[in-house]
Amino acid sequence: INGEGAMLDDNMRTPKKQHEAKEEVKTLLSIIRDTNEMYKPKEVVNTIIGAENALLKSHKTTAQPFFGIGKDKDNHYWMALIRQILVVDLIKKEIEQYGVLKLTEKGRQFIENPSSFMMTENHVYATDDDGIIISTTKAATGAVDAKLVKMLKELRKSVGKRLGVPPYAVFQDPSLEDMALKYPINLEELSKVHGVGEGKSRKFGKDFVKLITSYVAENEIMRPDDLIVKSTGVNSGLKLFIIQNTDRKLPLEDISKSKGLAMNELIKEMEAIVFSGTKLNIDYAVEDLLDEDQQEEIHDYFMESESDKIQDALDEFDGDYDEDELRLMRIKFTSEIAN
Protein backbone atom coordinates (compact mmCIF):
# COMPACT_ATOMS: atom_id res chain seq x y z
CA ILE A 1 0.00 0.00 0.00
CA ASN A 2 1.24 3.45 -0.75
CA GLY A 3 1.40 5.03 2.70
CA GLU A 4 0.75 8.43 1.19
CA GLY A 5 -2.48 7.37 -0.47
CA ALA A 6 -5.53 9.47 -0.99
CA MET A 7 -7.34 8.32 2.12
CA LEU A 8 -4.41 9.10 4.39
CA ASP A 9 -3.90 12.42 2.66
CA ASP A 10 -7.53 13.27 3.28
CA ASN A 11 -7.21 12.35 6.95
CA MET A 12 -4.19 14.63 7.31
CA ARG A 13 -6.06 17.55 5.77
CA THR A 14 -9.10 17.01 7.97
CA PRO A 15 -7.93 15.24 11.13
CA LYS A 16 -10.66 13.33 12.94
CA LYS A 17 -11.79 14.41 16.38
CA GLN A 18 -10.76 12.22 19.29
CA HIS A 19 -11.92 11.80 22.86
CA GLU A 20 -10.71 9.94 25.92
CA ALA A 21 -12.26 6.47 26.10
CA LYS A 22 -10.14 4.71 28.74
CA GLU A 23 -13.12 3.67 30.86
CA GLU A 24 -15.16 2.54 27.87
CA VAL A 25 -12.28 0.36 26.64
CA LYS A 26 -11.95 -1.19 30.10
CA THR A 27 -15.71 -1.86 30.13
CA LEU A 28 -15.59 -3.46 26.70
CA LEU A 29 -12.61 -5.66 27.54
CA SER A 30 -14.20 -6.69 30.83
CA ILE A 31 -17.44 -7.69 29.09
CA ILE A 32 -15.49 -9.88 26.64
CA ARG A 33 -13.69 -11.51 29.57
CA ASP A 34 -16.79 -11.94 31.73
CA THR A 35 -18.77 -13.55 28.90
CA ASN A 36 -15.98 -16.14 28.61
CA GLU A 37 -14.73 -14.83 25.25
CA MET A 38 -17.45 -16.69 23.35
CA TYR A 39 -19.24 -13.91 21.47
CA LYS A 40 -18.80 -12.21 18.11
CA PRO A 41 -18.82 -8.38 18.02
CA LYS A 42 -22.59 -8.09 17.58
CA GLU A 43 -23.35 -10.11 20.73
CA VAL A 44 -20.68 -8.31 22.75
CA VAL A 45 -22.36 -5.02 21.79
CA ASN A 46 -25.84 -6.39 22.53
CA THR A 47 -24.60 -7.40 25.96
CA ILE A 48 -23.20 -3.94 26.65
CA ILE A 49 -26.29 -2.03 25.50
CA GLY A 50 -28.73 -4.54 27.05
CA ALA A 51 -30.37 -5.79 23.84
CA GLU A 52 -31.91 -9.18 24.60
CA ASN A 53 -31.97 -12.01 22.10
CA ALA A 54 -32.32 -15.79 22.19
CA LEU A 55 -28.58 -16.47 22.15
CA LEU A 56 -27.84 -14.19 25.09
CA LYS A 57 -30.78 -15.62 27.03
CA SER A 58 -29.64 -19.18 26.37
CA HIS A 59 -26.25 -18.40 27.92
CA LYS A 60 -27.95 -16.51 30.81
CA THR A 61 -26.00 -13.41 29.84
CA THR A 62 -29.14 -11.30 30.17
CA ALA A 63 -29.25 -12.15 33.90
CA GLN A 64 -25.73 -10.92 34.59
CA PRO A 65 -25.19 -7.67 36.51
CA PHE A 66 -23.09 -6.25 33.67
CA PHE A 67 -25.89 -6.70 31.08
CA GLY A 68 -26.71 -3.23 29.72
CA ILE A 69 -23.82 -1.56 31.55
CA GLY A 70 -23.06 0.64 28.53
CA LYS A 71 -26.56 1.45 27.33
CA ASP A 72 -25.86 5.18 27.66
CA LYS A 73 -24.11 4.84 24.29
CA ASP A 74 -25.53 3.26 21.16
CA ASN A 75 -24.45 0.15 19.29
CA HIS A 76 -22.60 2.18 16.62
CA TYR A 77 -20.34 3.67 19.29
CA TRP A 78 -19.42 0.30 20.76
CA MET A 79 -18.94 -1.33 17.36
CA ALA A 80 -16.61 1.51 16.38
CA LEU A 81 -14.65 1.06 19.60
CA ILE A 82 -14.31 -2.68 18.94
CA ARG A 83 -12.80 -1.92 15.52
CA GLN A 84 -10.36 0.56 17.03
CA ILE A 85 -9.13 -1.71 19.83
CA LEU A 86 -8.71 -4.51 17.28
CA VAL A 87 -6.29 -2.28 15.39
CA VAL A 88 -4.09 -1.78 18.47
CA ASP A 89 -4.17 -5.47 19.41
CA LEU A 90 -6.12 -5.29 22.69
CA ILE A 91 -8.41 -7.97 21.26
CA LYS A 92 -8.27 -10.34 18.30
CA LYS A 93 -10.81 -12.21 16.20
CA GLU A 94 -10.53 -15.96 15.95
CA ILE A 95 -11.53 -16.50 12.33
CA GLU A 96 -11.67 -20.27 12.68
CA GLN A 97 -14.14 -19.76 15.53
CA TYR A 98 -16.54 -17.69 13.44
CA GLY A 99 -15.02 -14.33 14.32
CA VAL A 100 -15.36 -14.67 18.10
CA LEU A 101 -13.55 -11.92 20.03
CA LYS A 102 -10.70 -12.93 22.32
CA LEU A 103 -8.56 -10.86 24.67
CA THR A 104 -4.88 -10.58 23.92
CA GLU A 105 -2.33 -10.47 26.72
CA LYS A 106 -2.10 -6.74 26.06
CA GLY A 107 -5.88 -6.51 26.54
CA ARG A 108 -5.76 -8.39 29.85
CA GLN A 109 -3.07 -6.03 31.09
CA PHE A 110 -5.19 -3.04 30.08
CA ILE A 111 -8.04 -4.24 32.33
CA GLU A 112 -5.65 -4.37 35.30
CA ASN A 113 -3.83 -1.15 34.47
CA PRO A 114 -5.95 1.05 32.18
CA SER A 115 -4.15 3.79 30.30
CA SER A 116 -5.29 6.64 28.11
CA PHE A 117 -7.08 5.58 24.91
CA MET A 118 -7.99 8.31 22.46
CA MET A 119 -10.96 7.10 20.42
CA THR A 120 -11.39 8.50 16.94
CA GLU A 121 -14.90 9.79 16.36
CA ASN A 122 -17.17 8.98 13.40
CA HIS A 123 -16.23 5.30 13.61
CA VAL A 124 -13.20 5.79 11.43
CA TYR A 125 -11.46 2.46 11.25
CA ALA A 126 -8.76 4.09 9.21
CA THR A 127 -7.11 1.14 7.66
CA ASP A 128 -6.97 1.12 3.90
CA ASP A 129 -10.58 -0.11 3.87
CA ASP A 130 -10.56 -0.66 0.14
CA GLY A 131 -7.12 0.76 -0.28
CA ILE A 132 -5.39 -2.16 -1.83
CA ILE A 133 -5.41 0.12 -4.79
CA ILE A 134 -5.34 3.53 -3.10
CA SER A 135 -4.39 6.17 -5.63
CA THR A 136 -0.94 7.67 -5.52
CA THR A 137 0.04 10.94 -3.88
CA LYS A 138 -0.32 12.70 -7.23
CA ALA A 139 -3.96 11.66 -7.31
CA ALA A 140 -4.43 12.87 -3.76
CA THR A 141 -3.19 16.32 -4.64
CA GLY A 142 -5.90 16.83 -7.22
CA ALA A 143 -4.00 16.06 -10.44
CA VAL A 144 -6.61 13.55 -11.62
CA ASP A 145 -8.37 14.52 -14.85
CA ALA A 146 -11.88 14.94 -13.42
CA LYS A 147 -13.52 15.17 -16.86
CA LEU A 148 -11.97 11.86 -17.91
CA VAL A 149 -12.92 10.21 -14.59
CA LYS A 150 -16.54 11.15 -15.23
CA MET A 151 -16.40 9.66 -18.73
CA LEU A 152 -14.74 6.50 -17.46
CA LYS A 153 -17.43 6.10 -14.79
CA GLU A 154 -20.15 6.39 -17.41
CA LEU A 155 -18.39 3.79 -19.54
CA ARG A 156 -17.96 1.53 -16.52
CA LYS A 157 -21.67 1.75 -15.79
CA SER A 158 -22.62 0.77 -19.34
CA VAL A 159 -20.07 -2.07 -19.43
CA GLY A 160 -21.33 -3.37 -16.10
CA LYS A 161 -24.93 -3.21 -17.29
CA ARG A 162 -24.06 -5.05 -20.50
CA LEU A 163 -22.24 -7.81 -18.59
CA GLY A 164 -24.76 -7.97 -15.74
CA VAL A 165 -22.30 -7.05 -12.99
CA PRO A 166 -22.09 -4.06 -10.62
CA PRO A 167 -19.96 -1.19 -12.01
CA TYR A 168 -17.26 -1.56 -9.34
CA ALA A 169 -16.80 -5.20 -10.37
CA VAL A 170 -15.44 -3.91 -13.67
CA PHE A 171 -12.92 -1.46 -12.18
CA GLN A 172 -12.90 0.22 -8.76
CA ASP A 173 -12.83 4.00 -8.38
CA PRO A 174 -9.10 4.22 -7.51
CA SER A 175 -8.33 2.37 -10.77
CA LEU A 176 -10.36 4.87 -12.81
CA GLU A 177 -8.59 7.75 -11.05
CA ASP A 178 -5.22 6.23 -11.87
CA MET A 179 -6.28 5.87 -15.52
CA ALA A 180 -7.02 9.60 -15.45
CA LEU A 181 -3.45 10.21 -14.28
CA LYS A 182 -1.55 7.89 -16.61
CA TYR A 183 -3.76 7.88 -19.75
CA PRO A 184 -3.05 4.26 -20.77
CA ILE A 185 -3.74 3.78 -24.50
CA ASN A 186 -3.18 0.02 -24.85
CA LEU A 187 -3.91 -3.08 -22.76
CA GLU A 188 -0.31 -3.48 -21.62
CA GLU A 189 -0.25 0.05 -20.22
CA LEU A 190 -3.69 -0.45 -18.69
CA SER A 191 -2.44 -3.56 -16.85
CA LYS A 192 0.05 -1.31 -15.01
CA VAL A 193 -2.72 0.84 -13.56
CA HIS A 194 -3.33 0.34 -9.84
CA GLY A 195 -5.63 -2.59 -9.15
CA VAL A 196 -6.03 -3.70 -12.78
CA GLY A 197 -3.47 -6.35 -13.73
CA GLU A 198 -3.36 -8.45 -16.89
CA GLY A 199 -6.56 -10.40 -16.17
CA LYS A 200 -8.85 -7.40 -15.82
CA SER A 201 -7.06 -5.54 -18.57
CA ARG A 202 -7.83 -8.34 -21.04
CA LYS A 203 -11.38 -8.89 -19.79
CA PHE A 204 -12.65 -5.32 -19.50
CA GLY A 205 -9.98 -3.05 -20.92
CA LYS A 206 -10.68 -2.76 -24.64
CA ASP A 207 -13.44 -0.14 -24.37
CA PHE A 208 -11.51 1.83 -21.77
CA VAL A 209 -8.27 2.18 -23.73
CA LYS A 210 -10.31 3.07 -26.82
CA LEU A 211 -12.04 5.87 -24.89
CA ILE A 212 -8.76 7.11 -23.40
CA THR A 213 -6.97 7.01 -26.76
CA SER A 214 -9.70 9.17 -28.33
CA TYR A 215 -9.73 11.52 -25.35
CA VAL A 216 -5.95 11.97 -25.47
CA ALA A 217 -6.04 12.75 -29.20
CA GLU A 218 -8.99 15.12 -29.04
CA ASN A 219 -7.62 17.07 -26.08
CA GLU A 220 -3.94 16.96 -27.12
CA ILE A 221 -3.00 15.43 -23.77
CA MET A 222 0.69 15.15 -22.91
CA ARG A 223 0.90 11.68 -21.39
CA PRO A 224 3.30 10.89 -18.52
CA ASP A 225 6.59 9.41 -19.71
CA ASP A 226 6.80 6.75 -17.03
CA LEU A 227 3.80 4.44 -17.25
CA ILE A 228 5.53 1.47 -15.70
CA VAL A 229 4.60 2.00 -12.08
CA LYS A 230 5.31 -0.65 -9.52
CA SER A 231 2.13 -2.58 -8.81
CA THR A 232 0.59 -2.25 -5.37
CA GLY A 233 -0.45 -5.87 -5.67
CA VAL A 234 0.90 -9.01 -4.06
CA ASN A 235 4.34 -10.29 -5.11
CA SER A 236 4.31 -13.21 -7.52
CA GLY A 237 5.78 -15.78 -5.13
CA LEU A 238 3.27 -15.06 -2.38
CA LYS A 239 0.46 -14.83 -4.94
CA LEU A 240 1.28 -18.32 -6.25
CA PHE A 241 1.56 -19.68 -2.71
CA ILE A 242 -1.89 -18.31 -1.77
CA ILE A 243 -3.53 -19.59 -4.98
CA GLN A 244 -2.03 -23.07 -4.62
CA ASN A 245 -2.93 -23.45 -0.96
CA THR A 246 -6.48 -22.13 -1.28
CA ASP A 247 -6.91 -24.61 -4.14
CA ARG A 248 -5.79 -27.28 -1.65
CA LYS A 249 -8.38 -25.91 0.81
CA LEU A 250 -5.74 -25.26 3.45
CA PRO A 251 -7.23 -23.33 6.41
CA LEU A 252 -6.57 -19.61 6.04
CA GLU A 253 -5.11 -19.57 9.53
CA ASP A 254 -2.47 -22.08 8.42
CA ILE A 255 -1.68 -20.12 5.25
CA SER A 256 -1.23 -16.88 7.21
CA LYS A 257 0.91 -18.47 9.92
CA SER A 258 3.18 -20.20 7.43
CA LYS A 259 4.01 -16.81 5.90
CA GLY A 260 4.11 -14.89 9.17
CA LEU A 261 1.07 -12.81 8.24
CA ALA A 262 -1.74 -11.61 10.49
CA MET A 263 -5.15 -12.69 9.22
CA ASN A 264 -6.06 -9.17 8.09
CA GLU A 265 -2.76 -9.03 6.15
CA LEU A 266 -3.56 -12.30 4.38
CA ILE A 267 -7.02 -11.01 3.51
CA LYS A 268 -5.44 -7.87 2.02
CA GLU A 269 -3.15 -10.01 -0.12
CA MET A 270 -6.10 -12.10 -1.31
CA GLU A 271 -8.02 -8.91 -2.11
CA ALA A 272 -5.07 -7.69 -4.19
CA ILE A 273 -5.15 -10.98 -6.13
CA VAL A 274 -8.85 -10.94 -6.99
CA PHE A 275 -9.10 -7.17 -7.53
CA SER A 276 -6.45 -7.45 -10.24
CA GLY A 277 -8.47 -10.07 -12.10
CA THR A 278 -7.28 -13.48 -10.86
CA LYS A 279 -9.73 -16.07 -9.60
CA LEU A 280 -9.32 -17.36 -6.03
CA ASN A 281 -11.45 -20.16 -4.63
CA ILE A 282 -12.08 -19.58 -0.94
CA ASP A 283 -15.55 -21.13 -0.83
CA TYR A 284 -14.39 -23.63 1.79
CA ALA A 285 -13.24 -20.86 4.14
CA VAL A 286 -16.41 -18.82 3.69
CA GLU A 287 -18.58 -21.88 4.32
CA ASP A 288 -16.86 -22.34 7.69
CA LEU A 289 -17.97 -18.83 8.66
CA LEU A 290 -21.34 -18.30 7.01
CA ASP A 291 -24.27 -20.54 6.16
CA GLU A 292 -25.91 -20.58 2.74
CA ASP A 293 -28.58 -17.99 3.59
CA GLN A 294 -26.02 -15.60 5.05
CA GLN A 295 -23.82 -15.93 1.98
CA GLU A 296 -26.78 -15.26 -0.27
CA GLU A 297 -27.75 -12.17 1.71
CA ILE A 298 -24.25 -10.67 1.43
CA HIS A 299 -23.93 -11.71 -2.23
CA ASP A 300 -27.21 -9.96 -3.04
CA TYR A 301 -26.03 -6.84 -1.20
CA PHE A 302 -22.83 -6.62 -3.24
CA MET A 303 -24.69 -7.33 -6.47
CA GLU A 304 -27.16 -4.48 -5.88
CA SER A 305 -24.89 -1.99 -4.12
CA GLU A 306 -23.36 1.00 -5.88
CA SER A 307 -20.24 0.50 -3.77
CA ASP A 308 -18.20 -2.46 -2.56
CA LYS A 309 -16.70 -0.49 0.34
CA ILE A 310 -16.56 -2.57 3.50
CA GLN A 311 -17.58 0.33 5.74
CA ASP A 312 -20.77 0.76 3.70
CA ALA A 313 -21.51 -2.95 4.13
CA LEU A 314 -20.80 -2.79 7.87
CA ASP A 315 -23.23 0.11 8.16
CA GLU A 316 -25.85 -1.66 6.07
CA PHE A 317 -25.77 -4.89 8.09
CA ASP A 318 -25.41 -3.02 11.40
CA GLY A 319 -23.26 -5.60 13.17
CA ASP A 320 -24.82 -8.75 11.70
CA TYR A 321 -21.49 -9.53 10.07
CA ASP A 322 -17.99 -8.56 11.06
CA GLU A 323 -15.14 -7.12 9.04
CA ASP A 324 -13.46 -10.43 8.14
CA GLU A 325 -16.72 -12.08 7.09
CA LEU A 326 -17.59 -9.23 4.74
CA ARG A 327 -14.08 -9.02 3.31
CA LEU A 328 -13.97 -12.76 2.62
CA MET A 329 -17.41 -12.65 1.01
CA ARG A 330 -16.29 -9.71 -1.14
CA ILE A 331 -13.30 -11.79 -2.27
CA LYS A 332 -15.59 -14.72 -3.13
CA PHE A 333 -18.07 -12.40 -4.87
CA THR A 334 -15.40 -10.58 -6.88
CA SER A 335 -13.72 -13.82 -7.90
CA GLU A 336 -17.02 -15.27 -9.15
CA ILE A 337 -18.60 -12.20 -10.71
CA ALA A 338 -15.76 -10.03 -11.99
CA ASN A 339 -12.90 -12.40 -12.82
C-alpha positions as a printed Julia matrix, in Angstrom:
339×3 Matrix{Float64}:
   0.0     0.0     0.0
   1.24    3.45   -0.75
   1.4     5.03    2.7
   0.75    8.43    1.19
  -2.48    7.37   -0.47
  -5.53    9.47   -0.99
  -7.34    8.32    2.12
  -4.41    9.1     4.39
  -3.9    12.42    2.66
  -7.53   13.27    3.28
  -7.21   12.35    6.95
  -4.19   14.63    7.31
  -6.06   17.55    5.77
  -9.1    17.01    7.97
  -7.93   15.24   11.13
 -10.66   13.33   12.94
 -11.79   14.41   16.38
 -10.76   12.22   19.29
 -11.92   11.8    22.86
 -10.71    9.94   25.92
 -12.26    6.47   26.1
 -10.14    4.71   28.74
 -13.12    3.67   30.86
 -15.16    2.54   27.87
 -12.28    0.36   26.64
 -11.95   -1.19   30.1
 -15.71   -1.86   30.13
 -15.59   -3.46   26.7
 -12.61   -5.66   27.54
 -14.2    -6.69   30.83
 -17.44   -7.69   29.09
 -15.49   -9.88   26.64
 -13.69  -11.51   29.57
 -16.79  -11.94   31.73
 -18.77  -13.55   28.9
 -15.98  -16.14   28.61
 -14.73  -14.83   25.25
 -17.45  -16.69   23.35
 -19.24  -13.91   21.47
 -18.8   -12.21   18.11
 -18.82   -8.38   18.02
 -22.59   -8.09   17.58
 -23.35  -10.11   20.73
 -20.68   -8.31   22.75
 -22.36   -5.02   21.79
 -25.84   -6.39   22.53
 -24.6    -7.4    25.96
 -23.2    -3.94   26.65
 -26.29   -2.03   25.5
 -28.73   -4.54   27.05
 -30.37   -5.79   23.84
 -31.91   -9.18   24.6
 -31.97  -12.01   22.1
 -32.32  -15.79   22.19
 -28.58  -16.47   22.15
 -27.84  -14.19   25.09
 -30.78  -15.62   27.03
 -29.64  -19.18   26.37
 -26.25  -18.4    27.92
 -27.95  -16.51   30.81
 -26.0   -13.41   29.84
 -29.14  -11.3    30.17
 -29.25  -12.15   33.9
 -25.73  -10.92   34.59
 -25.19   -7.67   36.51
 -23.09   -6.25   33.67
 -25.89   -6.7    31.08
 -26.71   -3.23   29.72
 -23.82   -1.56   31.55
 -23.06    0.64   28.53
 -26.56    1.45   27.33
 -25.86    5.18   27.66
 -24.11    4.84   24.29
 -25.53    3.26   21.16
 -24.45    0.15   19.29
 -22.6     2.18   16.62
 -20.34    3.67   19.29
 -19.42    0.3    20.76
 -18.94   -1.33   17.36
 -16.61    1.51   16.38
 -14.65    1.06   19.6
 -14.31   -2.68   18.94
 -12.8    -1.92   15.52
 -10.36    0.56   17.03
  -9.13   -1.71   19.83
  -8.71   -4.51   17.28
  -6.29   -2.28   15.39
  -4.09   -1.78   18.47
  -4.17   -5.47   19.41
  -6.12   -5.29   22.69
  -8.41   -7.97   21.26
  -8.27  -10.34   18.3
 -10.81  -12.21   16.2
 -10.53  -15.96   15.95
 -11.53  -16.5    12.33
 -11.67  -20.27   12.68
 -14.14  -19.76   15.53
 -16.54  -17.69   13.44
 -15.02  -14.33   14.32
 -15.36  -14.67   18.1
 -13.55  -11.92   20.03
 -10.7   -12.93   22.32
  -8.56  -10.86   24.67
  -4.88  -10.58   23.92
  -2.33  -10.47   26.72
  -2.1    -6.74   26.06
  -5.88   -6.51   26.54
  -5.76   -8.39   29.85
  -3.07   -6.03   31.09
  -5.19   -3.04   30.08
  -8.04   -4.24   32.33
  -5.65   -4.37   35.3
  -3.83   -1.15   34.47
  -5.95    1.05   32.18
  -4.15    3.79   30.3
  -5.29    6.64   28.11
  -7.08    5.58   24.91
  -7.99    8.31   22.46
 -10.96    7.1    20.42
 -11.39    8.5    16.94
 -14.9     9.79   16.36
 -17.17    8.98   13.4
 -16.23    5.3    13.61
 -13.2     5.79   11.43
 -11.46    2.46   11.25
  -8.76    4.09    9.21
  -7.11    1.14    7.66
  -6.97    1.12    3.9
 -10.58   -0.11    3.87
 -10.56   -0.66    0.14
  -7.12    0.76   -0.28
  -5.39   -2.16   -1.83
  -5.41    0.12   -4.79
  -5.34    3.53   -3.1
  -4.39    6.17   -5.63
  -0.94    7.67   -5.52
   0.04   10.94   -3.88
  -0.32   12.7    -7.23
  -3.96   11.66   -7.31
  -4.43   12.87   -3.76
  -3.19   16.32   -4.64
  -5.9    16.83   -7.22
  -4.0    16.06  -10.44
  -6.61   13.55  -11.62
  -8.37   14.52  -14.85
 -11.88   14.94  -13.42
 -13.52   15.17  -16.86
 -11.97   11.86  -17.91
 -12.92   10.21  -14.59
 -16.54   11.15  -15.23
 -16.4     9.66  -18.73
 -14.74    6.5   -17.46
 -17.43    6.1   -14.79
 -20.15    6.39  -17.41
 -18.39    3.79  -19.54
 -17.96    1.53  -16.52
 -21.67    1.75  -15.79
 -22.62    0.77  -19.34
 -20.07   -2.07  -19.43
 -21.33   -3.37  -16.1
 -24.93   -3.21  -17.29
 -24.06   -5.05  -20.5
 -22.24   -7.81  -18.59
 -24.76   -7.97  -15.74
 -22.3    -7.05  -12.99
 -22.09   -4.06  -10.62
 -19.96   -1.19  -12.01
 -17.26   -1.56   -9.34
 -16.8    -5.2   -10.37
 -15.44   -3.91  -13.67
 -12.92   -1.46  -12.18
 -12.9     0.22   -8.76
 -12.83    4.0    -8.38
  -9.1     4.22   -7.51
  -8.33    2.37  -10.77
 -10.36    4.87  -12.81
  -8.59    7.75  -11.05
  -5.22    6.23  -11.87
  -6.28    5.87  -15.52
  -7.02    9.6   -15.45
  -3.45   10.21  -14.28
  -1.55    7.89  -16.61
  -3.76    7.88  -19.75
  -3.05    4.26  -20.77
  -3.74    3.78  -24.5
  -3.18    0.02  -24.85
  -3.91   -3.08  -22.76
  -0.31   -3.48  -21.62
  -0.25    0.05  -20.22
  -3.69   -0.45  -18.69
  -2.44   -3.56  -16.85
   0.05   -1.31  -15.01
  -2.72    0.84  -13.56
  -3.33    0.34   -9.84
  -5.63   -2.59   -9.15
  -6.03   -3.7   -12.78
  -3.47   -6.35  -13.73
  -3.36   -8.45  -16.89
  -6.56  -10.4   -16.17
  -8.85   -7.4   -15.82
  -7.06   -5.54  -18.57
  -7.83   -8.34  -21.04
 -11.38   -8.89  -19.79
 -12.65   -5.32  -19.5
  -9.98   -3.05  -20.92
 -10.68   -2.76  -24.64
 -13.44   -0.14  -24.37
 -11.51    1.83  -21.77
  -8.27    2.18  -23.73
 -10.31    3.07  -26.82
 -12.04    5.87  -24.89
  -8.76    7.11  -23.4
  -6.97    7.01  -26.76
  -9.7     9.17  -28.33
  -9.73   11.52  -25.35
  -5.95   11.97  -25.47
  -6.04   12.75  -29.2
  -8.99   15.12  -29.04
  -7.62   17.07  -26.08
  -3.94   16.96  -27.12
  -3.0    15.43  -23.77
   0.69   15.15  -22.91
   0.9    11.68  -21.39
   3.3    10.89  -18.52
   6.59    9.41  -19.71
   6.8     6.75  -17.03
   3.8     4.44  -17.25
   5.53    1.47  -15.7
   4.6     2.0   -12.08
   5.31   -0.65   -9.52
   2.13   -2.58   -8.81
   0.59   -2.25   -5.37
  -0.45   -5.87   -5.67
   0.9    -9.01   -4.06
   4.34  -10.29   -5.11
   4.31  -13.21   -7.52
   5.78  -15.78   -5.13
   3.27  -15.06   -2.38
   0.46  -14.83   -4.94
   1.28  -18.32   -6.25
   1.56  -19.68   -2.71
  -1.89  -18.31   -1.77
  -3.53  -19.59   -4.98
  -2.03  -23.07   -4.62
  -2.93  -23.45   -0.96
  -6.48  -22.13   -1.28
  -6.91  -24.61   -4.14
  -5.79  -27.28   -1.65
  -8.38  -25.91    0.81
  -5.74  -25.26    3.45
  -7.23  -23.33    6.41
  -6.57  -19.61    6.04
  -5.11  -19.57    9.53
  -2.47  -22.08    8.42
  -1.68  -20.12    5.25
  -1.23  -16.88    7.21
   0.91  -18.47    9.92
   3.18  -20.2     7.43
   4.01  -16.81    5.9
   4.11  -14.89    9.17
   1.07  -12.81    8.24
  -1.74  -11.61   10.49
  -5.15  -12.69    9.22
  -6.06   -9.17    8.09
  -2.76   -9.03    6.15
  -3.56  -12.3     4.38
  -7.02  -11.01    3.51
  -5.44   -7.87    2.02
  -3.15  -10.01   -0.12
  -6.1   -12.1    -1.31
  -8.02   -8.91   -2.11
  -5.07   -7.69   -4.19
  -5.15  -10.98   -6.13
  -8.85  -10.94   -6.99
  -9.1    -7.17   -7.53
  -6.45   -7.45  -10.24
  -8.47  -10.07  -12.1
  -7.28  -13.48  -10.86
  -9.73  -16.07   -9.6
  -9.32  -17.36   -6.03
 -11.45  -20.16   -4.63
 -12.08  -19.58   -0.94
 -15.55  -21.13   -0.83
 -14.39  -23.63    1.79
 -13.24  -20.86    4.14
 -16.41  -18.82    3.69
 -18.58  -21.88    4.32
 -16.86  -22.34    7.69
 -17.97  -18.83    8.66
 -21.34  -18.3     7.01
 -24.27  -20.54    6.16
 -25.91  -20.58    2.74
 -28.58  -17.99    3.59
 -26.02  -15.6     5.05
 -23.82  -15.93    1.98
 -26.78  -15.26   -0.27
 -27.75  -12.17    1.71
 -24.25  -10.67    1.43
 -23.93  -11.71   -2.23
 -27.21   -9.96   -3.04
 -26.03   -6.84   -1.2
 -22.83   -6.62   -3.24
 -24.69   -7.33   -6.47
 -27.16   -4.48   -5.88
 -24.89   -1.99   -4.12
 -23.36    1.0    -5.88
 -20.24    0.5    -3.77
 -18.2    -2.46   -2.56
 -16.7    -0.49    0.34
 -16.56   -2.57    3.5
 -17.58    0.33    5.74
 -20.77    0.76    3.7
 -21.51   -2.95    4.13
 -20.8    -2.79    7.87
 -23.23    0.11    8.16
 -25.85   -1.66    6.07
 -25.77   -4.89    8.09
 -25.41   -3.02   11.4
 -23.26   -5.6    13.17
 -24.82   -8.75   11.7
 -21.49   -9.53   10.07
 -17.99   -8.56   11.06
 -15.14   -7.12    9.04
 -13.46  -10.43    8.14
 -16.72  -12.08    7.09
 -17.59   -9.23    4.74
 -14.08   -9.02    3.31
 -13.97  -12.76    2.62
 -17.41  -12.65    1.01
 -16.29   -9.71   -1.14
 -13.3   -11.79   -2.27
 -15.59  -14.72   -3.13
 -18.07  -12.4    -4.87
 -15.4   -10.58   -6.88
 -13.72  -13.82   -7.9
 -17.02  -15.27   -9.15
 -18.6   -12.2   -10.71
 -15.76  -10.03  -11.99
 -12.9   -12.4   -12.82
